[in-house]
Amino acid sequence: MEKQTGNFITEQILKDYTDYLIREEKSRATISKYICDIKKLAGYAGGREITKELVISYKEDLIAGKKYKLSSINSFLVAANRLFEYLGWYGLRVKTYRIQKETFMPENKDLSKAEYKKLVQAALRKCKKRLAMVIRTLCAMGIRASELSGITAESVKTGTAEILCKGKQRKVIVPKKLQKLLLKYISENKIENGIVFRTSGGRAVDRSNIWREIKLLGKDAGVQDKKIFPHNFRHLFAKTFYQKNKDIAKLADVLGHNSIETTRIYIKTTCKEYQKQIDMMGLV
């Protein structure tokens, strides 16, 4: 890393830090997010030296602008703090904002089972069979879009997929109905082995491209744009699983979570659903 006087975020520092994150085996998405967030701070600095006063001013400006949610602002600050730790600029670190956990899932973001099926049907109407199967697989197995590469012809045939994500491996069951549909899909597409959802070049489909395609289905399917975002099919899987089993520990294992606190986020009900549960208690 090049030596310099003063605390400045340079292109060389960004390059060195990117290399460091790669060696730390961070995912491409994580690295891209960190660098993008750090560039936001660098843009605010505008060539000025990074001081504690400047970072505090940056933090206050993010709040005052009211352009970002507190969770997003915290992610910007975390990215900055981690860069400071890497550089040894420990005195520049700032505190993140404390956020009260939301009790309910916002109504306008809660994807229903009926809406999920509408998206599948919209994909089929547009003759996008691969996209329809991707949506079904994400929702029926509760996996992340980045984990689709773990769905191989071999795993479909055995009914069990080995998913590797964030340095952890877990086994995920392929539901019988989904298995039947996937077997038909790989047969029609002459996929004998390897990744099922692949590009013409044989590589795993890109996560961002998948979500862009699904977003475009929303209008045709009559599903609000706000309900179509990464993880919402996973949320639907989690809520449905929990409603059937009421076993949050088992759900945490299935989703690959280390903490049940993370899993709790996935099973939030809407305010309307909670109101129904309260009314059914008959305590008034």
N, C-alpha and C positions, 0 to 999 in steps of 0.2 A: 504494500500500500504506500502511495506516495506521501512524502512528508510535506507539511505546509504549516504556515503560521496562521493562527486563528481558526475558528470553527466554521468552515464553509462546506456546503454540500456541492461537490463537484461531480462531473461526469465520471471521473476516475473512481471516486468513492462509490458511486452507484454501481459501477461495473464490478468493483471488488466485493461489494456487499452482495450483489447478485451471485457471484461465484461462491461466496461463503454460504449462501442459502442453498445453493445447489449441492454443495458438499454436505450440508446438514440434512439433505434428502427431503427438503420441503417440496410440495407439489408445485407444478407449473402455475396452477391457479393461485396458490398462496403467494408465490414469488411475484407474480404479476400484480397482485393486489398490494403487497407491501411496497413495491417500487412505485406504483401509481400513487399511493397515499403519501409516500415520502416526497414525490415530485410536487404534490400539492403544497407541502410545507416550503419546499425550495422556491416555488412560484410566489408564495406569499413573501418570502424573504427578499426576493428580487435582487439577489446578489449581495445582500447585507450579511454580516456575520451572524451565525446562529448563537444567540445568547438566551439565558433563562427568561429575560424580560420579553424577548421577541417571541419565544415559544408560548409564554403566558398570553401575550397579546393575540397570537394566532388562535389559541384555544378560545379566548373571549370573542374573537371575531367570528369564529365558526358558529357560536351560539347566537350572537347578535344578528347574524345574517338570516337565521331561520330557514336556511335552505336544506338543512340536513336533520335527520332524526338523531337523538342522543346516541343511539347505538352506533350509527355511522360515524359520528364525531369521535366516539370512544375508539373505534377501529383506526381512525386517522392518528389519534394520540398514541395508541399502542404501537403502531408501525414506527412512529417517530422515536418512542422510548426504546424500542428494540434496536434501532439504528444507533442511538446514542450509547447503548450498552456495548454494542459491537465496536464502536469507535473509542470507547472509554470516556465519553462525555457524560459521566454519571450525574453531574450537577445540573444538567439541562432537562432531566426527566420531569414530567408533570403528572399530576394525578388525573385519572379518568373520572367521569361523572358517575355517580351512583344512580342506578335506575331501578325503580320499583317494578317488580315482576307483574306483567299483565295477568289478570285473573281469567279473562275470556279471550277466545279467538274472535277477532272482528268479523261481523257478518259478511262484509264485502270481500273477505279473503278466504272464507270457509268453502272449500270445494266439496260438493255433495257427490254421492255415488251416481246419481242420475246425470249430473253434469260431466262427470268422468266418462260415462258411457256415451254421452252426446259427442264428446271429443273423439272417441274411438270411431263412432259412426260417421262423423264428418271426415275423418281421415280415409275411411273405406269408400265413401262417396267420391272422394277426389282421387281414388285409386292409389292412395299412398299406403300400401299394405305394410311396408316396413315400419312406417311411423305409427300405424295402428298397433302393430305388435310391440313396438318400443313402449308405447303408453301402457298397454296391458301388462307388460313385464314389469315396468317401474311400479305400477300400482299393486299388482297381485303378489309381488315379492318384497315390496317395501325397500328396494335398493335405491342407491343414489344414481344419478345419471352417469357419474364418473365411474360407476361400478359395472356398467353394461358390458365392458370387455370381459368380465368374468363369466358371462353367459356364453358358453361354447356349445358346439354340436354334441360334444361328449357329455357335458353336464346335463343337457336336455334329455339325452337318452337314458342317463342314470337317474335323473330326477333330483339330483343334488348338485348345487353349484358352489365352488369354493371362491369366495370373494376376498380379494386383498385390497385393503384401503388403509391409508395412514399407518402403515407398518403392522397392521393387524390382519389376521386371516380368520374368516368365519365361514361356516357352512350354512347355506340357505336352501330351503326346500323349494322345488319347482312344483306348484300346485298341479294336480292331475289334469284339470281342464286346460290350464295354460300349457302344460307339457304336450297335450294333444295338438293344440294350435301351433306350437313351436315346431313340433315334429313335421307337421304339414308344411310349414313355412320353409324349413331347411331342405325339405324334399323338393319343393317347387323351385327353390333357388339353387339346388344342387350343391348344398353346403355339406361336405362330407366330414370336415373337422375344423377345429379352430373357432374363432370368434363368429358369433351368429350375426350380430349387427355390425356390418363392415361396409367400408366404402368400396368403390370399384377397384381400388388399388389393394384391397385386402386389409386395410388398417381399420381400427375401431372407429366408429362414428364419433365426430366431435361433439362434445357436450353443448357448446354454445350454438352450434348449428341445429341440434335437436330441439333446443328450447325456442329458437327462432321459428322453426317450422310449427311447433305446437302453438306458439303465440298466434300465428297466422290462421290457425284453425278456429280460434275463439269466436270471431264474428259469425262465421258460417255455422258454428255449433250453438250459438246463442249463449256463450259463457263469458262472463265479464273478464276483461283483460287482467284485472287485479288478482283474479283467482288462479291465473296461470303463471306460476313461477317455480323455479327449482325447489324441490322438496315437497311441493304440495301433494303430489301423488303419494309420497312417503308418509305425509301427515294423515292422508285418508286411510292408508293401510294401517297405520298405528292406531287411529281412533277405532277402526272397525275391529281390529284384533283385540283391543282392550275391552270393547263392548261385549265381545263374545267370551273372553277368558278372564277378565278382571285380574290379570297377573302381570303387574308392571315389571317385575324382575325378569320374567321370561321374555317380555317385549323388549326390554333393554338388551338382552342377549341376541335376540333376532335382529334388532336394528344395529348392533355392534357398538353400543354405547358403554363407556366405562362407568358412567354415573347415571343413577336413576333420576337425578335432578334434570339431566338433559332430556331423558325420556318423557318427563312430565310435560315438557313444552309441547310435545307432539300429541298429547291427548286432551288438550284444552277443549272445552265445549264452548259454544256460542252463548251469549247472554240469554237468548231466547230458549235454548235447550236447558240451561240452568234454571230458568224461571219455571219451566214445566216440571223439573225434578222437585223444586221447592214446593210448588202448588200441590203435587201429588203426595206430599208428606202429611197433609191434612192436620196441621198443627194449629190451625186457626178456627 
